[in-house]
């Protein structure tokens, strides 16, 4: 018989206060994070000691501490997934973006991706992981885990354990920290698609640090931080344990692998950056076609491959939910690629390689928050809708509004992320093939309420507002201090030579 603890990762907890509660069936409830990369507090912290246990007497024999028991299959899967997500950025995103700019900006675009990954990776160790995944406050964590303090070894000298989404199942916390690092790095790098070919490299680095600190880390904490399944030992502790989780987790927002935290967050930042920077010189007057769609196609293929680690790895365990996320990542992406392809064929007259790879990325984005929650049918619908809607956002909405999002960070990532995040609330319904929503981590009774859709909308709005404000304030300060845009001469020469003194191609 299948354990109820394995039936679903979309969870609603009973007993939320009226101030933040939502209706579920006939009781107030708070959903736990999906089987996504939401971590739990280390197992040693999550399990509360029994207050009624008698004190040890001097005559009692000393009990030797035992190391946590790790499942080697889970560890192997998470190591592979972490490497796959790294591949998404380097070289996947670098090639995807690099091929879509003009040849004179090829190295500049790839340098931005590589430098951002390295920069954010260091900041993740220094304070990023601690701020995202510690504490009891709803918006920010603490600095208790700076420099990964206590993340590698516990007080007994054993590797520190952190919970997954099954009671009693743990993985090394250091492994989780590295996995999450790759998410943080690629999120910040995604924004570069909007400001490509015209932003000062110094401003890129400063902006990346500030946005990572004030937009990415709070979103990760709000959506994915919770106490872990083992902390829910009885109904009596549900309210108190819920109160230690991130704000959107308490509301019940479902985000399996980063629809709000990664894609809406980065895509909205891209739109704001494009507006504040202004259009590239000659935009609409001179040709700005991709210089190498071959490279972009290879980059897309690497992104799709790595995305299996991104999505299925977010389950933290090698089980059926990882398989579901893996399958949805394959099928929804294919559906979105074909949807964009045929929409372009119908409205533009010819199907293009740029169109089908853009559609595939839109599908990857849209299925990310939903991949472990929805059935295969729901995943296909999400992919099809993402392909068509993102096509119209890129082909028509951009020109209607008049912003210059160079590589369509907003049209693909923000729009696709919004579609996926909201439709997660629709297709998580078991009647539509979804896995359902638990009433709480203790009783584990699955169900569903249409109120989940509005919860998803609230999470989307929080991501939009936070990212917009942080991006606008940061860039405006930089604009009127050090400046954010290269000179017209530098832009005409190309950022490869002007900013980095090298060229992608030599005669």
C-alpha positions as CSV (number, residue, x, y, z in Angstrom):
1,X,0.0,0.0,0.0
2,X,1.3,3.4,-0.9
3,X,2.0,5.6,2.1
4,X,0.0,8.8,2.3
5,X,3.2,10.6,3.0
6,X,4.3,9.8,-0.6
7,X,1.0,10.7,-2.3
8,X,1.6,14.5,-2.6
9,X,4.0,17.3,-1.8
10,X,1.4,20.1,-2.2
11,X,0.4,20.5,1.4
12,X,-2.2,22.6,3.4
13,X,-1.8,22.9,7.1
14,X,-4.8,23.2,9.5
15,X,-5.0,25.9,12.1
16,X,-3.7,29.0,10.3
17,X,-4.9,32.2,12.0
18,X,-7.7,34.1,10.4
19,X,-5.4,37.0,9.5
20,X,-3.5,34.9,6.9
21,X,-5.6,31.8,6.6
22,X,-7.4,30.6,3.5
23,X,-10.4,28.4,3.1
24,X,-9.7,24.7,2.5
25,X,-12.7,22.4,2.6
26,X,-14.3,23.4,5.9
27,X,-11.2,24.6,7.8
28,X,-8.5,27.2,7.7
29,X,-5.3,25.9,6.2
30,X,-1.7,26.7,5.4
31,X,0.0,24.8,2.5
32,X,3.5,23.6,2.9
33,X,6.0,24.0,0.1
34,X,5.8,21.7,-2.8
35,X,8.1,18.9,-3.4
36,X,10.5,21.4,-4.8
37,X,13.8,22.7,-3.7
38,X,12.1,24.0,-0.6
39,X,14.4,22.9,2.1
40,X,13.6,22.0,5.6
41,X,15.6,23.0,8.6
42,X,18.4,20.5,9.4
43,X,16.9,17.3,10.8
44,X,18.7,17.8,14.1
45,X,17.0,21.2,14.4
46,X,13.6,20.1,13.1
47,X,13.0,17.3,15.5
48,X,12.0,18.8,18.9
49,X,13.1,17.0,22.0
50,X,10.6,15.3,24.2
51,X,10.0,17.7,27.1
52,X,8.5,14.9,29.2
53,X,11.5,12.6,28.9
54,X,13.2,11.9,32.3
55,X,16.5,13.4,32.9
56,X,19.5,11.1,32.6
57,X,20.9,9.9,35.8
58,X,24.6,9.6,36.6
59,X,24.2,5.8,36.6
60,X,22.7,5.7,33.1
61,X,25.2,4.5,30.5
62,X,26.3,7.1,28.0
63,X,24.7,6.8,24.6
64,X,27.0,7.3,21.7
65,X,25.8,9.8,19.0
66,X,25.0,8.1,15.7
67,X,25.6,9.6,12.3
68,X,22.5,10.4,10.1
69,X,21.6,7.6,7.7
70,X,21.6,8.8,4.1
71,X,20.2,7.1,1.2
72,X,23.0,6.7,-1.3
73,X,20.6,6.8,-4.3
74,X,19.2,10.1,-3.2
75,X,22.7,11.6,-2.8
76,X,23.8,10.3,-6.2
77,X,20.7,11.8,-7.9
78,X,21.2,15.1,-6.2
79,X,24.9,15.3,-7.1
80,X,24.0,14.6,-10.8
81,X,21.1,17.1,-10.6
82,X,23.4,19.8,-9.2
83,X,25.9,19.3,-12.0
84,X,23.1,19.4,-14.6
85,X,21.8,22.8,-13.3
86,X,25.3,24.2,-13.5
87,X,25.4,23.0,-17.1
88,X,22.2,25.1,-17.7
89,X,24.2,28.2,-17.1
90,X,27.6,27.2,-18.3
91,X,27.6,26.7,-21.2
92,X,23.8,26.4,-21.8
93,X,22.6,29.9,-21.1
94,X,25.9,31.5,-22.2
95,X,25.5,29.9,-25.7
96,X,21.7,30.5,-25.9
97,X,22.2,34.2,-25.2
98,X,25.5,34.6,-26.9
99,X,24.2,33.3,-30.2
100,X,21.2,35.7,-30.2
101,X,23.3,38.9,-29.9
102,X,25.3,40.5,-32.7
103,X,28.8,39.1,-33.2
104,X,30.5,42.2,-31.7
105,X,28.8,41.5,-28.4
106,X,29.2,37.7,-28.2
107,X,32.0,37.6,-25.7
108,X,30.5,40.4,-23.6
109,X,27.3,38.4,-23.2
110,X,29.1,35.2,-22.3
111,X,31.4,37.0,-19.9
112,X,28.4,38.4,-18.1
113,X,26.9,35.0,-17.7
114,X,30.2,33.4,-16.5
115,X,31.1,36.3,-14.2
116,X,27.6,36.5,-12.6
117,X,27.7,32.8,-11.9
118,X,31.0,33.0,-10.1
119,X,30.1,36.2,-8.2
120,X,26.8,34.9,-6.9
121,X,28.4,31.5,-6.1
122,X,30.8,33.2,-3.7
123,X,28.1,35.4,-2.2
124,X,25.9,32.3,-1.7
125,X,28.6,30.8,0.6
126,X,29.3,34.1,2.4
127,X,25.7,35.0,3.3
128,X,23.2,34.0,0.6
129,X,22.4,30.5,1.8
130,X,22.0,31.7,5.4
131,X,19.6,34.5,4.5
132,X,17.5,32.2,2.3
133,X,17.4,29.1,4.4
134,X,17.5,29.8,8.1
135,X,15.6,31.6,10.9
136,X,12.0,31.9,11.9
137,X,11.0,35.2,10.2
138,X,8.7,35.3,7.2
139,X,10.8,37.4,4.8
140,X,14.5,37.0,5.6
141,X,16.6,34.4,7.3
142,X,19.4,35.1,9.6
143,X,23.2,35.2,9.3
144,X,23.7,32.2,11.6
145,X,25.0,30.1,8.6
146,X,27.4,32.6,7.2
147,X,30.3,30.9,5.4
148,X,28.1,27.7,5.7
149,X,28.7,27.5,9.4
150,X,27.2,24.3,10.7
151,X,26.1,23.2,7.2
152,X,29.0,20.8,6.6
153,X,29.4,19.1,10.0
154,X,27.1,19.0,13.0
155,X,28.0,19.2,16.7
156,X,29.0,15.6,16.8
157,X,31.3,15.9,13.8
158,X,29.0,14.1,11.4
159,X,27.8,15.5,8.1
160,X,24.9,17.8,8.8
161,X,21.6,16.4,7.7
162,X,18.7,18.3,6.2
163,X,15.2,17.0,5.6
164,X,13.6,16.2,2.2
165,X,9.8,15.8,1.8
166,X,9.3,12.4,3.4
167,X,9.4,11.9,7.1
168,X,12.7,10.4,8.3
169,X,14.5,10.9,5.0
170,X,17.5,13.2,4.9
171,X,20.3,14.3,2.7
172,X,23.5,16.2,3.5
173,X,22.7,19.8,4.0
174,X,25.9,20.8,2.1
175,X,24.6,19.0,-0.9
176,X,21.3,20.9,-0.7
177,X,23.3,24.2,-0.3
178,X,25.3,23.6,-3.5
179,X,22.2,22.6,-5.4
180,X,20.5,25.8,-4.4
181,X,23.5,27.8,-5.3
182,X,23.1,26.9,-8.9
183,X,19.5,28.2,-8.8
184,X,20.6,31.5,-7.4
185,X,23.4,31.9,-10.0
186,X,21.2,31.2,-13.1
187,X,18.4,33.4,-11.8
188,X,20.6,36.5,-11.7
189,X,22.2,35.6,-15.0
190,X,18.8,35.4,-16.7
191,X,18.3,39.1,-16.3
192,X,21.2,39.8,-18.6
193,X,19.1,38.9,-21.6
194,X,17.1,42.1,-21.2
195,X,20.0,44.5,-20.9
196,X,22.3,42.8,-23.4
197,X,24.5,44.9,-25.7
198,X,24.3,48.2,-23.8
199,X,24.9,48.0,-20.1
200,X,28.3,48.8,-18.4
201,X,30.0,45.7,-17.0
202,X,30.7,47.5,-13.7
203,X,27.0,48.3,-13.3
204,X,26.1,44.7,-14.2
205,X,28.2,43.4,-11.3
206,X,26.9,46.0,-8.7
207,X,23.3,45.5,-9.8
208,X,23.7,41.7,-9.6
209,X,24.9,41.9,-6.0
210,X,22.1,44.2,-4.8
211,X,19.3,42.4,-6.7
212,X,20.5,39.0,-5.5
213,X,20.5,40.3,-1.9
214,X,17.2,42.2,-1.9
215,X,15.1,40.3,-4.4
216,X,16.3,36.7,-4.9
217,X,17.1,35.9,-1.3
218,X,13.8,37.1,0.2
219,X,11.7,35.3,-2.5
220,X,13.6,32.1,-1.9
221,X,13.0,32.4,1.8
222,X,9.3,33.3,1.4
223,X,8.5,30.4,-0.9
224,X,10.8,27.6,0.2
225,X,11.8,27.9,3.8
226,X,10.0,25.7,6.3
227,X,10.7,23.5,9.3
228,X,10.6,20.1,7.6
229,X,8.1,17.2,7.8
230,X,9.5,15.7,10.9
231,X,8.7,18.8,12.9
232,X,5.0,18.1,12.4
233,X,4.8,15.4,15.1
234,X,1.2,16.2,16.2
235,X,-1.7,18.5,15.4
236,X,-0.8,20.5,18.5
237,X,2.4,21.8,17.0
238,X,1.1,22.7,13.5
239,X,0.3,26.4,14.2
240,X,3.6,27.1,15.9
241,X,5.6,25.3,13.3
242,X,3.8,27.0,10.4
243,X,4.7,30.4,11.9
244,X,8.4,29.7,11.5
245,X,8.1,29.3,7.7
246,X,8.4,31.8,4.9
247,X,5.6,34.2,4.1
248,X,4.4,32.7,0.9
249,X,4.9,29.1,2.2
250,X,2.5,30.0,5.0
251,X,0.0,31.3,2.5
252,X,0.2,28.0,0.6
253,X,2.0,29.1,-2.6
254,X,3.0,26.1,-4.7
255,X,6.3,26.4,-6.6
256,X,7.9,23.1,-7.3
257,X,11.2,24.4,-8.8
258,X,11.1,28.2,-9.3
259,X,8.3,29.8,-11.2
260,X,8.0,32.7,-8.8
261,X,11.5,32.6,-7.2
262,X,13.4,32.2,-10.5
263,X,11.5,33.1,-13.6
264,X,8.9,35.8,-12.7
265,X,11.5,37.3,-10.4
266,X,14.2,37.5,-13.1
267,X,11.8,38.3,-16.0
268,X,10.2,41.3,-14.3
269,X,13.6,42.6,-13.4
270,X,14.5,42.3,-17.1
271,X,11.6,44.4,-18.1
272,X,12.3,47.2,-15.7
273,X,16.0,47.2,-16.6
274,X,15.1,47.4,-20.3
275,X,12.8,50.4,-19.7
276,X,15.3,52.3,-17.5
277,X,18.3,51.6,-19.8
278,X,16.4,52.6,-22.9
279,X,16.6,51.0,-26.4
280,X,19.8,50.0,-28.1
281,X,21.2,52.6,-30.5
282,X,19.6,52.1,-33.9
283,X,16.9,49.8,-32.5
284,X,14.2,49.5,-35.2
285,X,16.4,51.1,-37.8
286,X,19.4,48.7,-38.1
287,X,19.4,44.9,-38.3
288,X,19.9,43.3,-34.9
289,X,19.3,39.7,-35.9
290,X,21.0,36.8,-33.9
291,X,24.5,36.2,-35.3
292,X,24.6,32.5,-34.7
293,X,21.3,30.5,-34.3
294,X,23.4,27.4,-34.4
295,X,25.0,28.3,-31.0
296,X,21.6,29.3,-29.7
297,X,20.1,26.0,-30.7
298,X,23.0,24.1,-28.9
299,X,22.5,26.3,-25.9
300,X,18.8,25.5,-25.9
301,X,19.5,21.8,-26.0
302,X,21.9,22.1,-23.1
303,X,19.3,24.1,-21.2
304,X,16.6,21.4,-21.8
305,X,19.0,18.7,-20.7
306,X,20.1,20.5,-17.6
307,X,16.5,21.5,-16.8
308,X,15.8,17.8,-15.9
309,X,18.1,18.4,-12.9
310,X,16.5,21.7,-12.2
311,X,13.0,20.3,-12.0
312,X,13.3,16.6,-11.1
313,X,16.2,17.4,-8.8
314,X,14.0,19.8,-6.9
315,X,12.2,16.8,-5.4
316,X,15.4,16.1,-3.3
317,X,14.7,12.4,-3.5
318,X,14.9,9.8,-6.3
319,X,11.3,8.6,-6.3
320,X,8.0,8.8,-8.2
321,X,7.7,12.5,-7.8
322,X,11.1,13.0,-9.5
323,X,9.9,10.8,-12.3
324,X,6.7,12.9,-12.7
325,X,8.6,16.1,-12.7
326,X,11.1,14.7,-15.3
327,X,8.3,13.5,-17.6
328,X,6.4,16.8,-17.4
329,X,9.7,18.6,-18.2
330,X,10.0,16.5,-21.4
331,X,6.4,16.6,-22.6
332,X,5.4,20.2,-21.8
333,X,8.6,21.5,-23.4
334,X,7.9,19.7,-26.6
335,X,4.3,20.9,-26.6
336,X,5.4,24.5,-26.1
337,X,8.1,24.3,-28.8
338,X,5.5,23.1,-31.4
339,X,2.9,25.6,-30.2
340,X,5.2,28.6,-30.8
341,X,6.5,27.0,-34.0
342,X,3.0,26.7,-35.6
343,X,1.8,30.0,-34.2
344,X,4.7,31.7,-35.9
345,X,4.1,29.8,-39.1
346,X,0.5,30.9,-39.1
347,X,1.0,34.6,-38.2
348,X,4.5,35.3,-39.6
349,X,4.4,33.0,-42.7
350,X,7.4,30.9,-41.9
351,X,8.4,28.5,-39.1
352,X,11.8,29.4,-37.7
353,X,14.5,27.8,-35.7
354,X,14.5,30.8,-33.4
355,X,10.8,30.3,-32.9
356,X,10.9,26.7,-31.9
357,X,13.8,27.0,-29.5
358,X,12.2,30.1,-27.9
359,X,9.0,28.1,-27.5
360,X,10.9,25.2,-25.9
361,X,12.4,27.6,-23.4
362,X,9.0,29.1,-22.7
363,X,7.7,25.6,-22.0
364,X,10.6,24.8,-19.7
365,X,9.8,28.0,-17.8
366,X,6.1,27.4,-17.5
367,X,6.3,23.8,-16.4
368,X,8.8,24.6,-13.7
369,X,6.4,25.6,-10.9
370,X,4.0,22.8,-11.8
371,X,6.1,19.8,-12.9
372,X,5.7,17.7,-9.7
373,X,2.1,18.7,-9.0
374,X,0.2,18.3,-12.2
375,X,-0.5,15.2,-14.3
376,X,0.8,14.7,-17.8
377,X,-2.4,16.1,-19.4
378,X,-2.1,19.3,-17.3
379,X,1.5,19.6,-18.2
380,X,0.7,19.4,-22.0
381,X,-1.9,22.1,-21.6
382,X,0.5,24.3,-19.7
383,X,3.1,23.8,-22.4
384,X,0.7,24.6,-25.3
385,X,-0.6,27.7,-23.7
386,X,2.9,28.9,-22.8
387,X,4.1,28.5,-26.4
388,X,1.3,30.5,-27.9
389,X,1.0,33.2,-25.3
390,X,4.8,33.8,-25.0
391,X,4.9,34.0,-28.8
392,X,2.4,36.8,-28.8
393,X,4.2,38.5,-25.9
394,X,7.5,38.5,-27.9
395,X,6.1,39.1,-31.4
396,X,3.5,41.7,-30.7
397,X,3.3,42.9,-27.1
398,X,7.0,44.1,-27.0
399,X,6.5,46.3,-30.1
400,X,3.1,47.6,-28.9
401,X,4.6,48.8,-25.6
402,X,7.9,49.8,-27.1
403,X,10.5,48.4,-24.7
404,X,13.8,46.8,-25.9
405,X,14.1,43.5,-24.1
406,X,17.0,42.4,-26.2
407,X,16.7,38.6,-25.7
408,X,13.1,38.5,-24.4
409,X,13.8,37.8,-20.7
410,X,10.4,39.3,-19.9
411,X,8.4,37.8,-22.7
412,X,9.6,34.3,-22.1
413,X,10.6,34.1,-18.4
414,X,8.1,36.4,-16.7
415,X,5.1,35.7,-19.0
416,X,5.9,31.9,-19.0
417,X,6.4,31.9,-15.3
418,X,3.1,33.7,-14.6
419,X,1.3,31.2,-16.8
420,X,2.9,28.2,-15.1
421,X,2.5,29.5,-11.5
422,X,-1.3,30.3,-11.9
423,X,-2.1,27.1,-13.8
424,X,-0.4,25.1,-11.1
425,X,-3.3,26.1,-8.9
426,X,-5.7,24.8,-11.6
427,X,-4.1,21.4,-12.5
428,X,-3.0,20.3,-9.1
429,X,-6.6,19.3,-8.7
430,X,-6.8,15.4,-8.6
431,X,-9.9,15.6,-10.8
432,X,-7.7,17.1,-13.5
433,X,-4.9,14.6,-13.0
434,X,-2.9,16.5,-10.4
435,X,-1.5,15.1,-7.2
436,X,-3.9,17.0,-4.9
437,X,-3.3,19.0,-1.7
438,X,-2.9,17.7,1.8
439,X,-4.8,19.1,4.7
440,X,-1.6,19.0,6.9
441,X,1.7,17.2,7.3
442,X,0.4,15.1,10.2
443,X,-2.9,13.7,9.1
444,X,-1.9,13.7,5.4
445,X,-5.4,13.7,3.9
446,X,-5.3,14.8,0.3
447,X,-7.9,17.1,-1.3
448,X,-8.2,20.3,-3.3
449,X,-9.8,23.7,-3.1
450,X,-10.2,26.2,-6.0
451,X,-8.9,28.8,-3.5
452,X,-5.5,27.5,-4.5
453,X,-5.7,29.5,-7.7
454,X,-5.9,32.8,-5.8
455,X,-3.0,31.8,-3.6
456,X,-1.0,31.4,-6.7
457,X,-2.0,34.8,-8.0
458,X,-0.9,36.4,-4.7
459,X,2.5,34.7,-5.0
460,X,2.8,36.1,-8.5
461,X,1.9,39.6,-7.4
462,X,4.5,39.5,-4.6
463,X,7.2,38.4,-7.0
464,X,6.3,41.2,-9.5
465,X,6.2,43.9,-6.9
466,X,9.4,42.9,-5.1
467,X,11.4,42.5,-8.2
468,X,10.1,45.7,-9.8
469,X,10.9,47.9,-6.8
470,X,14.3,46.4,-6.1
471,X,15.3,46.6,-9.8
472,X,14.0,50.2,-10.3
473,X,15.6,51.7,-7.2
474,X,18.9,50.0,-7.7
475,X,19.3,50.9,-11.4
476,X,18.1,54.5,-10.8
477,X,20.7,55.0,-8.1
478,X,23.4,53.5,-10.4
479,X,22.2,55.6,-13.3
480,X,22.7,58.9,-11.4
481,X,26.0,57.9,-9.8
482,X,28.3,55.7,-11.8
483,X,26.1,55.4,-14.9
484,X,24.6,52.2,-16.3
485,X,25.0,52.5,-20.0
486,X,28.0,52.4,-22.2
487,X,28.8,55.4,-24.5
488,X,27.4,55.5,-28.0
489,X,30.9,54.9,-29.4
490,X,31.4,51.9,-27.2
491,X,28.0,50.5,-28.3
492,X,28.8,51.1,-31.9
493,X,32.2,49.4,-31.5
494,X,30.7,46.5,-29.6
495,X,31.1,45.6,-26.0
496,X,33.5,42.8,-26.7
497,X,36.3,45.3,-27.5
498,X,35.0,48.3,-25.6
499,X,34.4,46.6,-22.3
500,X,36.7,43.5,-22.4
501,X,39.4,44.2,-25.0
502,X,38.8,40.9,-27.0
503,X,36.8,39.6,-29.8
504,X,34.8,36.4,-30.3
505,X,35.9,36.0,-33.9
506,X,39.2,37.0,-35.7
507,X,39.6,37.2,-39.5
